[in-house]
Amino acid sequence: MIRTVAVILGGGRGSRLFPLTRDRSKPAVPIGGKYRLIDIPISNCINDGIRRILVLTQYNSESLNRHVAQTYRFDRFTHGFVSIIAAEQTEESREWFQGTADAVRQSLKYIGSLYPDLVFILSGDQLYRMDFRAFAEHHLRTGAQISIATKPVTAADAPELGIMKVGSDGIVTEFREKPSPLELDGMISEQQGVSSSHPFLGSMGIYIFSPGVLSDVLHRDAELTDFGREIIPDSISRYRVSSYPFQGYWSDIGTISSFFKANLDMAATDPDFDMYRSFSPLYTRARALPGARINRCSIESTIICDASDVTGVEFRNCIIGLRGKVSAGTVMEDCVFMGSDYWDGHYLDPRNKIDHLPPLGIGRNCLIRKAIIDKNARIGDNCRLVNQGGVQEYTSDLYCIRDGVIVVPKNTVIPEGTVI
C-alpha cells in the first residue's frame, strides 16, 4: 500500500445506541462476544497494509482509549501506530467536533504531518470486510479526486442512506442524503452492480481523498460540518468523484435493532459475515483466558466465548460474551449477552463488599427472549425478560426497550423474580 493514512471517525453521542453508549463511545461497544466495533475498521486497515491510523473521538472515550492502547502495538520496524485524537481546544478552534467533517477539519494538522498520498475516511460503527488495496487502486485508476464506497440497495433501504446517481463511467453526478421515496425518481444508476431489485447506489460512509482535495473541501466553508449531508454533495460539481461498487456484507451499526441483528447474524449457520471462513483476521485485545466451560446444555446457532461458564441452559440464536455466566434451568432465545469484565469474586467485583448483590451473570430458571444484556449485569433467579406486552419503546432506570428489544445496561442488577 502506498503512503496512506486512515482516519476513523469515533462518532458523536451515539444516542440511537443508548443505553449501550451510556458508559462508552460507539466504537467501544462490544460486538460478536469478544470484539469491539473499533476492531472492524482497524482490522481492515491492518490486513491491507495500512499501518498509520488515527481515531477521532469525543464522547465517553476512556474505554475506547484503553482498548486501543492495550490492543494495537506495532513493532518498531513497521513505524505503524493507532493513535487517538480527542477533541481539544486550540488556538484555531475552541469548539468540540461539530460533525464528521469538522472532526477531520480540526485534525488536518495531524493528518498533514504524515505526508500521505491518500487519506481514507472510515466510520467506527460498521461491520464489513473490504479490500482497501483494491479500493485505492480503483481511486488511482479512475483519476478520481474523491472516491466513495457504494453498495446497491433497494428502494425500501434507500431513504436511510445517502443515494448517488452514477454514470456508466463510474463518476458520481448527483448525491441526495436520505431522500424521500419521491426524491428517488431519476436516481437509478448505470454503474455495474445495480439490478432491478437493487437499483440505487447507497453511500457506505467510506471515502478516499487526495490530501490536497481533502484540505480544500474542508477549508472552503467552515460552516459545512458533515461529510454525507454537506461536503460530498457540495463536491460533486467541483471535483471528479468516483463510485467504488462493493458487493460484500456491510451493516451500519447505528441503532439498537441493527446492532441486535448484526450480532445474531454472526451466530447463524451460514452467516453473511462469516469469521470462520475468512483468511482476514479480525483483531482484538489478546487475553489469557481459558476456554468456555459447557455442561448439559442445548445449543443452537450460538457463539459462546472464552471463560464462559454455562450449565443446564438452552441457547437458541445467542451470543455469549467473555466470562458469561448462565445458571441451570435458564432458557435464552435471540439474546446478546456481553458477559463480564471480571469473574465473580474477583477483586474488582463489588459483591465482595456489598453482600446483598446477586452473583455476576444470569441466575437459575430464567427465561430471556429478544434481549441485549450488557456487561457485568446481574440477573436474579426466576426472572422473565420476554417483553410480554409487546412494547416497542420504553425507558426506565432499570432497563430500556428499543424496537421491541429489551436492553439491560451495563452493571445493572435485575432482582430475583422480575418480569418484563
C-alpha positions, 0 to 999 in steps of 0.5 A: 500500500502506498503512503496512506493514512486512515482516519476513523471517525469515533462518532458523536453521542451515539444516542440511537445506541443508548443505553449501550453508549451510556458508559462508552463511545460507539466504537467501544461497544462490544460486538460478536462476544469478544470484539469491539466495533473499533476492531472492524475498521482497524482490522481492515486497515491492518490486513491491507497494509495500512499501518498509520491510523488515527481515531477521532473521538469525543464522547465517553472515550476512556474505554475506547482509549484503553482498548486501543492502547492495550490492543494495537502495538506495532513493532518498531520496524513497521513505524505503524501506530493507532493513535487517538485524537480527542477533541481539544481546544486550540488556538484555531478552534475552541469548539468540540467536533461539530460533525464528521467533517469538522472532526477531520477539519480540526485534525488536518494538522495531524493528518498533514504531518504524515505526508500521505498520498491518500487519506481514507475516511472510515466510520467506527460503527460498521461491520464489513470486510473490504479490500482497501488495496483494491479500493485505492487502486480503483481511486488511482485508476479512475483519476478520481479526486474523491472516491466513495464506497457504494453498495446497491440497495433497494428502494425500501433501504434507500431513504436511510442512506445517502443515494448517488446517481452514477454514470456508466463511467463510474463518476458520481453526478448527483448525491441526495442524503436520505431522500424521500421515496419521491426524491428517488425518481431519476436516481437509478444508476448505470454503474455495474452492480445495480439490478432491478431489485437493487437499483440505487447506489447507497453511500457506505460512509467510506471515502478516499481523498487526495490530501490536497482535495481533502484540505480544500473541501474542508477549508472552503466553508467552515460552516459545512460540518458533515461529510454525507449531508454537506461536503460530498454533495457540495463536491460533486460539481467541483471535483471528479468523484468516483463510485467504488461498487462493493458487493460484500456484507456491510451493516451500519451499526447505528441503532439498537435493532441493527446492532441486535441483528448484526450480532445474531447474524454472526451466530447463524449457520451460514452467516453473511459475515462469516469469521470462520471462513475468512483468511482476514483476521479480525483483531482484538485485545489478546487475553489469557483466558481459558476456554468456555466451560459447557455442561448439559446444555442445548445449543443452537446457532450460538457463539459462546466465548472464552471463560464462559461458564454455562450449565443446564441452559438452552441457547437458541440464536445467542451470543455469549460474551467473555466470562458469561455466566448462565445458571441451570434451568435458564432458557435464552432465545435471540439474546446478546449477552456481553458477559463480564469484565471480571469473574465473580469474586474477583477483586474488582467485583463489588459483591465482595463488599456489598453482600446483598448483590446477586452473583455476576451473570444470569441466575437459575430458571430464567427465561430471556427472549429478544434481549441485549444484556450488557456487561457485568449485569446481574440477573436474579433467579426466576426472572422473565425478560420476554417483553410480554406486552409487546412494547416497542419503546420504553425507558426506565432506570432499570432497563430500556426497550428499543424496537421491541428489544429489551436492553439491560445496561451495563452493571445493572442488577435485575432482582430475583423474580422480575418480569418484563 
